[in-house]
């Protein structure tokens, strides 16, 4: 299964995360890991796919993938080591 395609950027990866129930948001691709959106309301509701897909299909303005943990991602918890 191919989850990355150079003509589609991170769209296919974002789609797989979204389909798995993970709440994702777009990040700036400048090394800062800053969100491209105000995300506070998405801590309690899912970021809609029609908006997600718009950020990840733009090849001229690429987006990184941010994962919002907690209740909107099925109580996902991430431990960084």
Secondary structure, DSSP 8 states (H G I E B T S, - for coil): ----BTTTBTHHHHHHHHHTT-EEEEE-TTTT--BSS--GGGGTS---HHHHHHHHS-STT--EEEEE-BGGGTSB-----
